[in-house]
Amino acid sequence: MQIEDVIKKITPLDAKAMKAAKERQDFLTKPKESLGILEELSIKVAGIQGSARPSIKNKVIITMAGDHGVAEEGVSAYPSEVTPQMVYNFLRGGAGINVLARHAGTRVVVVDMGVASDMNLKDSDGFLNKKIAHGTKNFTKGAAMTREEAIRSIEAGIEVVEEQIKKGMDIVGTGDMGIGNTTPSSAIAAVITGQRARKVTGRGTGIGEAAFENKVKVIKKALKLNNPNPKDAIDVLAKVGGFEIGGLVGVILAGAANRTPVVIDGFISGAAALIATEMAPQAKEYIIASHQSAEAGHRVTLEYMQLKPLLNLNLRLGEGTGAALGISLVEAGVKILNEMATFAEAGVSGAEK
């Protein structure tokens, strides 16, 4: 499906369903609003699904993988070969995301968006090959990708969601894997939020002071060289982004278009959300920020989008780990709405007026 067609399908949340869900919450056996954000989540999901009694059963985390040419500039503590190695680890079920997904009862779908090596894997329930190229180019020497590749990466993400919707998915979490990908995420954040590169740059995989200073220098050089247009989100993605980031943009847009809650993970997902919401501001209503990561730029991106994170656990792993925890909380809120008894049903006296 074309990006423009997907964006046209994104409509406001269902106010009638939200009103009905709020009314039910207020008659459950508890003081009004005493379950706070859990109540808010259930009402939001009601509006997203267009149902006063929303349901969450088929949970999926889509973890996009891609390599980055800028990694050769020494911006990460780990070598690029870790990206494909971790993809295999995901598929064996041995990574952090696998553990937390099992905990949350969530399926994980790993997508090769641009791993720099051939994975020699066939498409399956847990793996999809949507490779755009063998990694992006080093954006200190030119654009990370062409505009056509940026569009293809977004459309690939849309395709993945459409495929999962057909399998019954009713909530989606975003995840990422790509050595060096906090560098393009910082570059995207700097362009779109208008903040200085240093303010939106963190230590990623745990780099030292010298490497951090180099990372800031690399981002500044890339922004000066490529001059991405902040008014053209696809231009920003093409010039300083990543294939997995583009894929996540597609996931967010398609999730919103299909009235599906989109629970975003950390900084890389946040950078994708920046691109997606610049392209389709209405999509923001469908996004739930699972947590605020330890990366400096993530707080800036969430504040820019006016998204309030559910958790702050100093996570900085990515993969979709925060999203798995976030999905668990969203599901808890929906279960409260659906399974808790009202005062009338329980024969409990309500509050005195």
Secondary structure as GFF3:
##gff-version 3
##sequence-region A 1 353
A	DSSP	alpha_helix	3	8	.	.	.	ID=ss1
A	DSSP	alpha_helix	15	27	.	.	.	ID=ss2
A	DSSP	alpha_helix	36	49	.	.	.	ID=ss3
A	DSSP	beta_strand	59	66	.	.	.	ID=ss4
A	DSSP	three_ten_helix	69	73	.	.	.	ID=ss5
A	DSSP	alpha_helix	82	92	.	.	.	ID=ss6
A	DSSP	alpha_helix	96	104	.	.	.	ID=ss7
A	DSSP	beta_strand	107	114	.	.	.	ID=ss8
A	DSSP	beta_strand	127	129	.	.	.	ID=ss9
A	DSSP	alpha_helix	147	166	.	.	.	ID=ss10
A	DSSP	beta_strand	171	177	.	.	.	ID=ss11
A	DSSP	alpha_helix	182	193	.	.	.	ID=ss12
A	DSSP	three_ten_helix	197	200	.	.	.	ID=ss13
A	DSSP	alpha_helix	209	226	.	.	.	ID=ss14
A	DSSP	alpha_helix	233	240	.	.	.	ID=ss15
A	DSSP	alpha_helix	243	257	.	.	.	ID=ss16
A	DSSP	beta_strand	262	264	.	.	.	ID=ss17
A	DSSP	alpha_helix	267	279	.	.	.	ID=ss18
A	DSSP	three_ten_helix	281	286	.	.	.	ID=ss19
A	DSSP	beta_strand	287	289	.	.	.	ID=ss20
A	DSSP	alpha_helix	296	305	.	.	.	ID=ss21
A	DSSP	alpha_helix	321	339	.	.	.	ID=ss22
A	DSSP	alpha_helix	343	346	.	.	.	ID=ss23
###
